Amino acid sequence: MADIVLDVEIRERTGTGGARATRNEGKVPGILYGGDKAPVAIAVKLNEFRKALYTGKLAGHLVTLKYGEETQKVIAKAIDFHPVTDVPVHFDLYRVDETQTIKINVPVHFKNHDASPGLKKGGALTVAFHELEIQVPAGHIPEDVIVDLSGLDIGASVHVGDLSLPSDVTAVQGKDVVIASITASAAEKSEEASAEA
């Protein structure tokens, strides 16, 4: 996958007025912090930022920041959007080294729904966590965590300890934490209740 490169410029003005002026120039204001260097106010052209954002690889992935001839690796820690127009209005970037171990959230996805006896019987997949917090070297952040539902019947649960994570990835949550479970649907519960009566 091609590396995302954000071409940034340094912002002279900071604060609300400076951020507003930056947005009026068609740019998204941001802040770069972390490491042993002081925070720096930066800006990226809105269309470039949107392009990077809509790849789906900006948040939670290693990104290359470019300023003139200089480049450095960063991770997007926060992206704020306008509440009505959904246009990005501010972002925070965190400096990292590719070998540095970081904590980050990655999405949890489920596969093999049709191979789950519980779901075939009309059970429901109840998801407790849509994201999993992991510790991982910054250069090896996985795209997602996949949960295989094959063979799971009603009443079965998937715990953090059941996940197959890469060798250099550690889940922050305890092994006994439930990620998802197969539960009986409301219709099925009422059928059971009437059968008992």
C-alpha positions, 0 to 999 in steps of 0.5 A: 500500500502506498504511503500517505504523504501530507505536505505541510506548512508551518502556521505563523498565527495560532489560536482561534483567529489564526485557525479561522484565517487558515481555513479561509485560505482553504487549508486545515489547521493542525498541531504536531507534537510528541517526541523530544521536540516542541509542538508546532502549528501546521496546516495542510491544503484542504483538498490534500487532507480530504484525499488522504482522509478518504483513503481510510488510511489516515487515522490510525496508520503511520503517515509521512509528514513532508515539510520542504525537504524534511520528512518524518513519521507521524500518527493522526491522533485526532481529527475534528469535523464541522458538526454540520458540513462534516468538513475537517476543521482541525487535526493533531499529529503525533511524532513517532519512530517506526520501531517505537511501541505505541497504543492505538485503536484498530477496528474489529471486523467479523467474518464467516457469519454464514458458518455460525450455527447460532446466527443460522438459527436466528441468533443475533451478533452482539458486539461489545467492542467495535475497536480493540486497543493494542500495543504495537510497533508504529511500523506494524499497525494492522489494518484491523482485527478479524474475528472468525464466527465459524462454529459459534452457537447461541450463548457463545462468546469471543474473548480477547484471549481467543483472537489471533493477533500478530506476534508483535501485537498485544491487546491492552484489554484483558484476555477475559474481556468479551468482544462479541457474543451470539445471543438469542433473538427476542422472537426466539426468547418469546417462543421459548417462553410460550413453549415452557408455558 
